[in-house]
Amino acid sequence: YGLDLSRGNIALALFIFALTVLCFMGVGILWAGIVMLVKRGESLMTLAASVVLLLSGVLYPVELLPHWLQTASAWVPLTHALEAMRRALLTGATIGDLQQLLWILAAFTVVLLAGGLSAFQRAVAVAMQTGSVTQH
Protein backbone atom coordinates (compact mmCIF):
# COMPACT_ATOMS: atom_id res chain seq x y z
CA TYR A 1 0.00 0.00 0.00
CA GLY A 2 3.00 2.29 -0.07
CA LEU A 3 3.05 2.91 3.67
CA ASP A 4 6.29 4.63 4.69
CA LEU A 5 7.17 4.29 8.36
CA SER A 6 10.79 5.36 7.96
CA ARG A 7 10.11 8.63 9.83
CA GLY A 8 8.04 6.87 12.49
CA ASN A 9 8.85 7.10 16.18
CA ILE A 10 8.71 3.37 16.95
CA ALA A 11 9.65 3.70 20.64
CA LEU A 12 6.86 6.20 21.26
CA ALA A 13 4.42 4.05 19.27
CA LEU A 14 5.25 1.10 21.53
CA PHE A 15 4.66 3.27 24.60
CA ILE A 16 1.29 4.40 23.21
CA PHE A 17 0.42 0.78 22.49
CA ALA A 18 1.26 -0.26 26.06
CA LEU A 19 -0.79 2.60 27.50
CA THR A 20 -3.70 1.65 25.25
CA VAL A 21 -3.53 -1.99 26.33
CA LEU A 22 -3.58 -0.94 29.99
CA CYS A 23 -6.54 1.34 29.31
CA PHE A 24 -8.54 -1.41 27.66
CA MET A 25 -7.58 -3.88 30.38
CA GLY A 26 -9.68 -1.68 32.64
CA VAL A 27 -12.55 -1.89 30.17
CA GLY A 28 -12.18 -5.66 30.00
CA ILE A 29 -12.16 -6.04 33.77
CA LEU A 30 -15.23 -3.81 34.03
CA TRP A 31 -16.96 -5.89 31.38
CA ALA A 32 -16.08 -9.13 33.19
CA GLY A 33 -17.84 -7.78 36.26
CA ILE A 34 -20.92 -6.91 34.22
CA VAL A 35 -21.02 -10.38 32.68
CA MET A 36 -20.67 -11.94 36.11
CA LEU A 37 -23.83 -10.15 37.19
CA VAL A 38 -26.00 -10.33 34.06
CA LYS A 39 -24.66 -13.67 32.77
CA ARG A 40 -25.23 -12.78 29.13
CA GLY A 41 -23.70 -9.67 27.70
CA GLU A 42 -22.79 -10.53 24.12
CA SER A 43 -25.35 -8.26 22.49
CA LEU A 44 -24.46 -5.32 24.71
CA MET A 45 -20.76 -5.87 24.02
CA THR A 46 -21.39 -5.98 20.26
CA LEU A 47 -23.33 -2.72 20.47
CA ALA A 48 -20.65 -1.06 22.60
CA ALA A 49 -17.87 -2.23 20.25
CA SER A 50 -19.76 -0.89 17.22
CA VAL A 51 -20.21 2.50 18.87
CA VAL A 52 -16.51 2.64 19.79
CA LEU A 53 -15.49 1.73 16.23
CA LEU A 54 -17.75 4.43 14.80
CA LEU A 55 -16.70 7.18 17.22
CA SER A 56 -12.97 6.48 17.45
CA GLY A 57 -12.03 7.06 13.84
CA VAL A 58 -11.50 3.42 12.90
CA LEU A 59 -14.25 3.32 10.28
CA TYR A 60 -14.38 7.01 9.33
CA PRO A 61 -12.20 9.99 10.18
CA VAL A 62 -13.62 11.72 13.25
CA GLU A 63 -13.67 15.00 11.30
CA LEU A 64 -16.33 13.56 8.95
CA LEU A 65 -18.74 12.84 11.78
CA PRO A 66 -21.44 15.35 12.78
CA HIS A 67 -20.29 17.81 15.43
CA TRP A 68 -22.24 16.15 18.24
CA LEU A 69 -20.60 12.78 17.42
CA GLN A 70 -17.19 14.46 17.30
CA THR A 71 -17.87 15.72 20.82
CA ALA A 72 -18.89 12.21 21.90
CA SER A 73 -15.75 10.74 20.33
CA ALA A 74 -13.60 12.70 22.79
CA TRP A 75 -15.01 10.41 25.50
CA VAL A 76 -13.71 7.27 23.75
CA PRO A 77 -10.11 6.39 24.72
CA LEU A 78 -9.44 4.69 21.38
CA THR A 79 -9.93 8.05 19.61
CA HIS A 80 -6.92 9.51 21.40
CA ALA A 81 -4.87 6.32 21.16
CA LEU A 82 -5.34 6.11 17.39
CA GLU A 83 -4.56 9.78 16.87
CA ALA A 84 -1.38 9.50 18.94
CA MET A 85 -0.33 6.26 17.22
CA ARG A 86 -0.93 7.68 13.75
CA ARG A 87 1.06 10.82 14.49
CA ALA A 88 3.92 8.86 16.08
CA LEU A 89 4.20 6.38 13.22
CA LEU A 90 3.36 8.54 10.22
CA THR A 91 4.93 11.89 11.12
CA GLY A 92 7.54 10.86 13.67
CA ALA A 93 5.95 13.01 16.38
CA THR A 94 7.85 13.22 19.64
CA ILE A 95 6.58 12.82 23.19
CA GLY A 96 6.45 16.62 23.43
CA ASP A 97 4.28 16.82 20.30
CA LEU A 98 1.85 14.27 21.72
CA GLN A 99 1.92 15.44 25.32
CA GLN A 100 -1.77 16.39 25.48
CA LEU A 101 -2.94 13.14 23.85
CA LEU A 102 -0.72 11.09 26.16
CA TRP A 103 -2.08 12.84 29.27
CA ILE A 104 -5.63 12.21 28.12
CA LEU A 105 -4.87 8.55 27.42
CA ALA A 106 -3.10 8.21 30.78
CA ALA A 107 -6.12 9.72 32.56
CA PHE A 108 -8.44 7.28 30.81
CA THR A 109 -6.11 4.45 31.82
CA VAL A 110 -6.10 5.40 35.50
CA VAL A 111 -9.86 5.93 35.64
CA LEU A 112 -10.75 2.78 33.69
CA LEU A 113 -8.32 0.51 35.52
CA ALA A 114 -9.39 1.78 38.93
CA GLY A 115 -13.07 1.75 37.98
CA GLY A 116 -12.83 -1.68 36.37
CA LEU A 117 -11.08 -3.23 39.35
CA SER A 118 -13.51 -1.64 41.77
CA ALA A 119 -16.56 -2.71 39.76
CA PHE A 120 -15.23 -6.25 39.39
CA GLN A 121 -14.57 -6.50 43.10
CA ARG A 122 -18.13 -5.34 43.80
CA ALA A 123 -19.53 -7.78 41.20
CA VAL A 124 -17.69 -10.69 42.86
CA ALA A 125 -19.08 -9.65 46.25
CA VAL A 126 -22.63 -9.51 44.86
CA ALA A 127 -22.21 -12.85 43.07
CA MET A 128 -20.95 -14.43 46.28
CA GLN A 129 -23.91 -13.05 48.23
CA THR A 130 -26.42 -14.33 45.70
CA GLY A 131 -24.64 -17.66 45.28
CA SER A 132 -24.24 -17.19 41.55
CA VAL A 133 -20.44 -17.22 41.64
CA THR A 134 -20.50 -21.03 41.31
CA GLN A 135 -22.06 -20.65 37.85
CA HIS A 136 -18.80 -19.27 36.46
Secondary structure, 3 states (H helix, E strand, C coil): CCCCCCCCCHHHHHHHHHHHHHHHHHHHHHHHHHHHHHCCCHHHHHHHHHHHHHHHCCCCCHHHCCHHHHHHHCCCHHHHHHHHHHHHHHCCCCCCCCHHHHHHHHHHHHHHHHHHHHHHHHHHHHHHHHCHHHHC
